[in-house]
Amino acid sequence: MSASSVELNTIAVEARPVQQSRAKPTKPQPLWNVILVDDDDHTYEYVIRMMQTLFAHPLERSFKIACEVDATGRAICATVHKELAELKQEQVHSFGRDPLMARCAGPMSAIIEPACGGGGGDDDAGDRSAGDDR
């Protein structure tokens, strides 16, 4: 083909200005504490396994929570938005009985409470999220 026989096809494109969304910034959701409640019918091993499985806490943090719930009767497992706190509470209630404790009849209990001042206890920032369900 010679250069003179090549036809160029052109497409006309109309440029339109992009309209920016002027949505109002969303307010951060209030934070809630997921609190594990002691009942003396579960072993440290059970609490540690539950913390690692449901909350993705490392061994050291899981052990610390087990010690705190044993010593004080309650321990904050996570500080998250309310919907995730309710999910985590249900997961604790569904975790099952402790196979290492003969008298254990079922799972541990957890409650949720508003986190005062937007934070809770010694919780780390890794527990706070709008969708972090580790």
C-alpha positions in Angstrom: 0.0 0.0 0.0 1.2 3.4 -0.8 0.9 6.3 1.7 -1.5 8.1 -0.5 -4.1 5.3 -0.4 -4.4 5.0 3.4 -7.6 6.6 4.8 -7.7 7.9 8.3 -10.8 7.4 10.3 -11.4 9.9 12.9 -13.8 9.9 15.8 -15.1 13.0 17.3 -15.2 13.0 21.1 -17.0 15.6 23.0 -15.4 16.4 26.3 -17.8 17.1 29.1 -16.7 18.5 32.4 -16.9 15.9 35.2 -19.4 16.9 37.9 -18.1 16.3 41.3 -20.3 14.8 43.9 -21.1 17.2 46.7 -22.2 14.6 49.2 -21.9 15.5 52.8 -19.0 13.8 54.6 -20.3 11.0 56.7 -19.9 11.2 60.4 -17.8 8.5 62.0 -19.9 5.8 63.6 -19.9 5.6 67.4 -17.7 2.9 68.8 -18.9 0.0 70.9 -17.0 -2.4 73.2 -17.4 -6.1 72.9 -17.0 -7.3 76.5 -16.4 -11.0 77.4 -18.0 -12.0 80.7 -16.5 -14.6 83.0 -18.4 -17.6 84.2 -15.8 -19.9 85.7 -16.8 -22.7 83.3 -14.2 -22.1 80.6 -10.5 -22.6 80.5 -7.8 -20.1 79.5 -7.2 -22.3 76.4 -10.8 -21.9 75.4 -10.7 -18.1 75.8 -7.3 -17.8 74.0 -8.6 -20.0 71.0 -11.8 -17.9 70.8 -9.9 -14.6 70.8 -7.6 -15.8 68.1 -10.4 -17.3 66.0 -13.1 -14.6 66.3 -11.0 -11.5 66.8 -7.7 -12.5 65.1 -5.8 -11.4 68.3 -2.2 -12.7 68.6 -1.4 -15.2 71.4 -0.1 -12.5 73.7 -3.2 -10.4 73.5 -5.5 -13.4 73.8 -3.7 -14.5 76.9 -4.0 -11.0 78.4 -7.7 -11.0 77.8 -8.0 -14.4 79.4 -6.2 -13.2 82.5 -8.3 -10.0 82.7 -11.6 -11.8 82.4 -10.5 -14.2 85.0 -9.3 -11.5 87.4 -12.0 -8.9 87.0 -15.0 -10.8 85.6 -15.0 -9.0 82.2 -12.6 -7.9 79.5 -12.9 -5.8 76.4 -12.2 -7.9 73.3 -12.7 -5.3 70.7 -13.9 -1.7 70.1 -15.8 -1.4 66.8 -18.9 0.1 65.2 -22.2 -1.2 66.6 -23.1 -3.6 63.7 -19.8 -5.4 63.9 -20.0 -5.4 67.8 -23.4 -7.2 67.5 -21.9 -9.7 65.0 -18.9 -10.4 67.3 -21.2 -10.8 70.3 -23.3 -13.4 68.4 -20.1 -15.2 67.3 -19.0 -15.5 71.0 -22.4 -16.8 71.9 -22.1 -19.4 69.1 -18.6 -20.5 69.8 -19.7 -23.7 71.5 -18.8 -25.4 74.8 -15.3 -25.8 76.2 -14.3 -29.4 75.5 -11.6 -29.2 78.2 -14.0 -28.4 81.0 -16.4 -31.2 81.9 -18.9 -29.0 83.7 -19.1 -26.6 80.8 -22.6 -26.6 79.3 -22.2 -24.0 76.5 -20.4 -20.9 75.2 -19.3 -17.8 77.2 -21.3 -14.7 77.3 -20.5 -11.3 75.8 -22.2 -7.9 76.1 -21.8 -4.8 74.1 -21.6 -1.3 75.6 -20.9 2.1 74.1 -17.2 3.0 74.2 -16.8 6.2 76.3 -15.0 8.9 74.4 -14.7 6.9 71.2 -12.2 4.4 72.6 -12.2 1.5 74.9 -9.8 0.3 77.5 -6.4 -0.9 76.3 -7.8 -1.7 72.8 -5.5 -1.2 69.9 -6.3 0.6 66.7 -6.3 -2.7 64.8 -9.7 -3.5 66.3 -11.4 -0.4 65.1 -12.8 -0.5 61.7 -15.9 -0.2 59.6 -15.5 -3.5 58.1 -12.4 -5.2 59.5 -13.8 -8.6 60.4 -10.5 -10.4 60.4 
